[in-house]
Amino acid sequence: MIAQTKWRFINSHIGTAQRNMAVDEALLINFKETDMPILRVYGWENSLSVGRYSTLWKSVDRQTVQEQNIPCVRRISGGGILVHGGDLSYCLIIPRDWLRDKGVKESYHYLCAFLIRLYKKLGYKADFAGENIVDVIHSDICLASNEIYDILIDGKKIGGNAQRHTRHALLQHGSIPMRIDESIFTPCFSEEPGFDNAATLERLGTQISYETLATLVRDTFSETFEVELISETLTLSEEQGAIVLGEEKYTQESWNYDV
């Protein structure tokens, strides 16, 4: 359970795929159990992110993404291949002990409560796939899969969330899709990408900017968990760590392309 009332809030704005994932990992590496927990929000340039154990070239057309200069970056978390460029992502880092008594499904339900509340504020009834009679579908493509802890609006999956556990911390990050540019991303896939069965805020009728959504996420998170969010930037150690990870890991084909 949330056991601390003060959190760091970091708005990193829009960055490259490599930078975004390097910062998430740098924050996790530097996090100590006695530190303030972290909520970070950030946007993306057009790109694909790949779950830690997903096979990229099984589902993605290599020639197309290279010709269109669409970066592909591998996450440290699980899950499938997700499109970015019209979404806001969040990253939570908390002590692992807080949710040690909860299973995977329970931890997602608990931490995603702010997303359910966010969509309700925007006028939509969101719930978890496990609370509906839906078929579980496994796919290397995030929006083409359907897991019991995915969030649905009107029966359509919206965004995706994934976790990474270490001995001392839990990282959860996820995507809130404002829009998907299908003309850019559909040709990138050699399999059905699931766009027709995915929800975005734009498709639901909500036009919203990144900055407005970032503020709404911050306010909703604070209300949901009754915590105070203190705006901060990266520490020197976190920034240096992100730079090194960006150069030595997240820009390397050996990490991004190979399982």
C-alpha positions as CSV (number, residue, x, y, z in Angstrom):
1,M,0.0,0.0,0.0
2,I,1.1,3.6,-0.5
3,A,3.0,4.2,2.7
4,Q,4.4,7.7,2.1
5,T,2.6,11.0,1.5
6,K,5.3,12.9,-0.3
7,W,6.3,11.9,-3.8
8,R,8.7,13.3,-6.4
9,F,7.0,14.4,-9.6
10,I,9.1,14.7,-12.7
11,N,7.7,16.0,-16.0
12,S,10.3,15.2,-18.6
13,H,8.1,16.4,-21.5
14,I,8.7,14.9,-25.0
15,G,11.9,13.0,-25.6
16,T,13.4,10.3,-27.9
17,A,12.6,6.7,-27.3
18,Q,16.2,6.0,-26.2
19,R,16.2,8.9,-23.7
20,N,12.9,7.9,-22.3
21,M,13.9,4.4,-21.5
22,A,17.4,5.4,-20.3
23,V,15.8,7.8,-17.7
24,D,13.3,5.2,-16.5
25,E,16.2,2.7,-15.8
26,A,18.5,5.4,-14.3
27,L,15.7,6.3,-11.8
28,L,15.3,2.7,-10.9
29,I,19.0,2.0,-10.5
30,N,19.4,5.1,-8.3
31,F,16.3,4.5,-6.2
32,K,16.7,3.6,-2.5
33,E,14.0,2.2,-0.3
34,T,14.2,5.3,1.9
35,D,13.9,7.7,-1.0
36,M,10.6,9.5,-1.9
37,P,8.7,7.4,-4.4
38,I,8.6,8.7,-7.9
39,L,5.9,9.6,-10.5
40,R,7.4,10.7,-13.8
41,V,5.5,11.7,-17.0
42,Y,6.9,12.0,-20.4
43,G,6.0,12.1,-24.1
44,W,7.6,10.5,-27.2
45,E,8.8,11.2,-30.7
46,N,7.3,8.7,-33.2
47,S,8.8,5.3,-32.2
48,L,8.1,1.8,-31.1
49,S,9.0,0.3,-27.7
50,V,9.5,-3.4,-27.3
51,G,8.8,-5.6,-24.2
52,R,11.9,-7.1,-22.7
53,Y,11.2,-10.6,-24.1
54,S,9.3,-9.7,-27.3
55,T,10.6,-10.7,-30.6
56,L,10.8,-7.5,-32.6
57,W,11.3,-8.7,-36.2
58,K,8.6,-11.4,-35.9
59,S,5.9,-8.7,-35.9
60,V,7.7,-5.6,-37.2
61,D,8.9,-5.0,-40.8
62,R,12.5,-4.1,-40.5
63,Q,12.8,-2.5,-43.9
64,T,9.9,-0.2,-43.3
65,V,10.9,1.1,-39.9
66,Q,14.4,1.7,-41.2
67,E,13.2,3.5,-44.4
68,Q,10.8,5.6,-42.3
69,N,13.4,6.2,-39.6
70,I,11.1,4.9,-36.8
71,P,13.3,4.2,-33.8
72,C,12.7,0.9,-31.9
73,V,13.8,0.7,-28.3
74,R,13.6,-2.3,-25.9
75,R,12.1,-1.7,-22.4
76,I,13.4,-3.3,-19.2
77,S,9.7,-4.3,-18.5
78,G,7.6,-7.0,-20.1
79,G,4.6,-6.6,-22.4
80,G,4.4,-6.3,-26.1
81,I,5.4,-3.9,-28.9
82,L,3.7,-0.5,-28.4
83,V,3.5,2.5,-30.7
84,H,4.4,6.0,-29.4
85,G,4.2,9.5,-30.6
86,G,0.7,10.5,-29.7
87,D,0.7,9.3,-26.1
88,L,1.7,10.4,-22.6
89,S,3.6,7.8,-20.6
90,Y,4.0,7.6,-16.8
91,C,6.6,5.8,-14.7
92,L,6.1,4.9,-11.0
93,I,8.9,3.7,-8.8
94,I,8.1,2.5,-5.2
95,P,9.7,0.3,-2.6
96,R,8.9,-3.3,-3.5
97,D,7.8,-4.0,0.1
98,W,4.8,-1.8,-0.4
99,L,3.1,-4.4,-2.6
100,R,4.9,-7.6,-1.5
101,D,1.6,-9.1,-0.3
102,K,-0.1,-8.6,-3.6
103,G,0.1,-10.7,-6.7
104,V,0.7,-9.4,-10.2
105,K,-3.0,-8.8,-11.0
106,E,-3.7,-7.2,-7.6
107,S,-0.7,-4.9,-7.9
108,Y,-1.8,-3.7,-11.4
109,H,-5.3,-3.1,-10.1
110,Y,-4.0,-1.1,-7.2
111,L,-1.5,1.0,-9.0
112,C,-3.7,1.6,-12.1
113,A,-6.6,3.0,-9.9
114,F,-5.5,6.5,-10.9
115,L,-5.9,5.7,-14.6
116,I,-9.5,4.4,-14.0
117,R,-10.2,7.7,-12.2
118,L,-8.5,9.7,-14.9
119,Y,-10.7,8.3,-17.6
120,K,-13.8,8.8,-15.4
121,K,-12.9,12.5,-15.1
122,L,-12.8,12.6,-18.9
123,G,-16.3,11.1,-19.0
124,Y,-15.5,7.5,-19.8
125,K,-16.2,4.3,-17.8
126,A,-13.0,2.3,-17.7
127,D,-12.5,-1.1,-16.1
128,F,-10.2,-4.1,-16.2
129,A,-10.5,-6.8,-18.8
130,G,-10.6,-9.4,-16.0
131,E,-13.9,-7.8,-14.8
132,N,-15.5,-8.5,-18.2
133,I,-16.2,-11.6,-20.1
134,V,-13.4,-11.2,-22.6
135,D,-11.0,-13.7,-24.3
136,V,-7.4,-13.6,-23.2
137,I,-5.3,-13.1,-26.3
138,H,-1.5,-13.3,-26.4
139,S,0.5,-11.4,-28.9
140,D,3.9,-9.7,-29.2
141,I,2.0,-6.6,-30.2
142,C,0.5,-4.8,-27.2
143,L,-2.7,-3.5,-28.8
144,A,-3.4,-6.9,-30.4
145,S,-3.2,-8.7,-27.0
146,N,-5.7,-8.9,-24.2
147,E,-4.6,-9.6,-20.6
148,I,-6.8,-9.7,-17.6
149,Y,-5.2,-6.6,-16.1
150,D,-5.6,-4.5,-19.3
151,I,-7.9,-1.4,-19.1
152,L,-10.9,-1.3,-21.4
153,I,-13.3,1.5,-22.4
154,D,-16.4,0.4,-24.3
155,G,-14.8,-3.1,-24.7
156,K,-11.6,-1.6,-26.4
157,K,-8.2,-1.7,-24.9
158,I,-6.7,1.6,-24.1
159,G,-2.9,1.9,-23.7
160,G,-0.8,-0.6,-21.9
161,N,1.1,-1.0,-18.6
162,A,4.1,-3.1,-17.7
163,Q,6.3,-3.8,-14.6
164,R,9.9,-4.5,-13.6
165,H,10.7,-5.8,-10.1
166,T,14.1,-5.6,-8.5
167,R,15.1,-6.8,-5.0
168,H,14.3,-3.3,-3.5
169,A,11.9,-1.6,-5.9
170,L,9.0,-1.9,-8.3
171,L,8.8,0.1,-11.5
172,Q,5.6,0.3,-13.4
173,H,5.3,2.4,-16.6
174,G,2.5,2.7,-19.1
175,S,1.0,4.7,-21.9
176,I,-2.1,6.9,-22.1
177,P,-2.9,7.2,-25.9
178,M,-4.1,10.5,-27.0
179,R,-4.0,9.5,-30.7
180,I,-2.4,6.9,-33.1
181,D,-1.2,8.0,-36.5
182,E,-2.1,4.8,-38.3
183,S,-0.7,6.1,-41.6
184,I,2.7,6.1,-40.1
185,F,2.5,2.9,-37.9
186,T,0.3,0.4,-39.8
187,P,3.0,-0.2,-42.5
188,C,5.6,-0.9,-39.8
189,F,3.9,-4.2,-38.8
190,S,4.0,-7.5,-40.6
191,E,1.1,-8.8,-38.4
192,E,-2.3,-7.3,-37.4
193,P,-1.4,-4.4,-35.1
194,G,-4.7,-4.2,-33.3
195,F,-5.4,-0.6,-34.0
196,D,-9.1,-1.2,-35.0
197,N,-9.8,-2.7,-31.6
198,A,-7.9,0.0,-29.6
199,A,-9.2,3.0,-27.9
200,T,-7.5,6.5,-27.9
201,L,-8.7,9.7,-26.3
202,E,-9.1,11.2,-29.8
203,R,-11.3,8.3,-31.0
204,L,-13.4,8.6,-27.8
205,G,-14.0,12.3,-28.6
206,T,-11.4,14.0,-26.4
207,Q,-8.9,16.4,-27.9
208,I,-6.2,17.1,-25.4
209,S,-2.6,18.4,-25.4
210,Y,0.3,16.6,-23.7
211,E,0.8,19.4,-21.1
212,T,-2.9,19.5,-20.2
213,L,-3.0,15.7,-19.8
214,A,0.2,15.8,-17.7
215,T,-1.4,18.2,-15.3
216,L,-4.6,16.0,-15.2
217,V,-2.5,12.9,-14.5
218,R,-0.7,14.7,-11.7
219,D,-3.8,16.0,-10.1
220,T,-5.7,12.7,-10.4
221,F,-2.7,10.6,-9.0
222,S,-2.5,13.0,-6.0
223,E,-6.3,12.7,-5.4
224,T,-6.4,8.9,-5.8
225,F,-3.6,8.0,-3.4
226,E,-3.9,11.1,-1.2
227,V,-0.3,12.1,-1.7
228,E,1.6,15.4,-2.2
229,L,3.6,15.6,-5.4
230,I,6.7,17.7,-5.3
231,S,8.0,18.9,-8.7
232,E,11.7,18.0,-9.2
233,T,14.2,17.4,-12.0
234,L,16.7,14.5,-12.3
235,T,19.5,14.5,-9.8
236,L,23.1,14.7,-11.1
237,S,23.6,11.0,-10.5
238,E,20.3,10.2,-12.3
239,E,21.2,12.4,-15.3
240,Q,24.7,11.0,-15.6
241,G,23.3,7.5,-15.4
242,A,20.7,8.2,-18.1
243,I,23.4,9.5,-20.4
244,V,25.6,6.4,-19.9
245,L,22.6,4.1,-20.4
246,G,21.6,6.0,-23.5
247,E,25.0,5.7,-25.0
248,E,25.9,2.2,-24.0
249,K,22.6,0.4,-24.0
250,Y,19.5,2.1,-25.5
251,T,21.2,3.2,-28.8
252,Q,22.7,-0.3,-29.3
253,E,21.2,-2.8,-31.7
254,S,22.4,-5.6,-29.4
255,W,19.9,-4.4,-26.8
256,N,17.1,-3.0,-28.9
257,Y,16.8,-5.7,-31.6
258,D,17.9,-9.0,-29.9
259,V,16.1,-10.8,-27.2
